[in-house]
Amino acid sequence: MKTQIKHKLLPTSSAGSLPKPSWLAQPEALWSPWKLFGQELIDGKKDALRISLHEQQQAGVDIVSDGEQTRQHFVTTFIEHLSGVDFEKRKTVKIRDRYEASVPTVVSNVSRPKAVFVEDAKLLRAQTEQPIKWALPGPMTMIDTLYDEHYQSRKALAWEFAKILNQEAKELEAAGVDIIQFDEPAFNVFFDDVNEWGIACLERAIEGLKCETAVHICYGYGIKANTDWKKTLGTEWRQYEEVFPKLKSSNIDIISLECHNSHVPLELLSLIRGKKVMVGAIDVANNAIETPEEVAETLREALKYVDADKLYPCTNCGMAPLSREVAQAKLHALSAGAQIIRNELASI
């Protein structure tokens, strides 16, 4: 039986990462190395988590997160804690068919010797009574960030990761996490695999969970490789059309997607009517601060295809590459824009 969280109307949240303090890691950069070491790093990560929570609360965010303050990368930090992956043995692969990267190698059966993020989640839970969301990498995006010389089957490796993610998710739920989100940008690329086994892997990852579950599918951080790719997609981005029909019939509760300043036709949301939808109303690929009215307009358009009680205003993607000031201003705009729509709905 699913646990039903009582949310306010149009509860706001961030899709994922938020900028780290400059004393912890190099600002405005992805995969930035830590500036602290040993116990100082452990303590610094905890302090950064508390600061990130405070900044979300100051911005009026309703569903808060850790801002991914304790991890360098949304995928690799989880994989670092697993056995069967050799980080010294590196190969160059093409990530999401877009850009090349040096990645670790799967050399034997993968497993999870111990919990990865559970202590961090307990710390976050102890700081607030608000609903909290925790992001994990999805199975398909995990396999796309590795070189596999052991399983030699994308499906087989993804299935093993799904079982590991399920172990972690159950412990996060027990720690008090209200929404567990799986980040699957790979769902916007490998459509045949998504429909043949990707969604099934995702359902294995959420098996037995009573908390709410979400899948986040976006067009990526605002880095050059992603923005260059977007320029090749034409005037309409219809990638969601390939996976939404099967996602609608899946056991996932919430679908998180990119809307603002994208070329996604919002009528595609009709393909998942009935699902809860985290509507990306904040562009993370530039430093321009949205006005509350711009946010509200994106939400108004989405409400043509999503029932108000199922619409969760959100950012398009994580905001780690932005400055803290810009990210904070964007979160304030998100909250203010959502309030405009709440007021409009209340007056009907």
Disulfide bonds with the S-S distance in Angstrom:
none
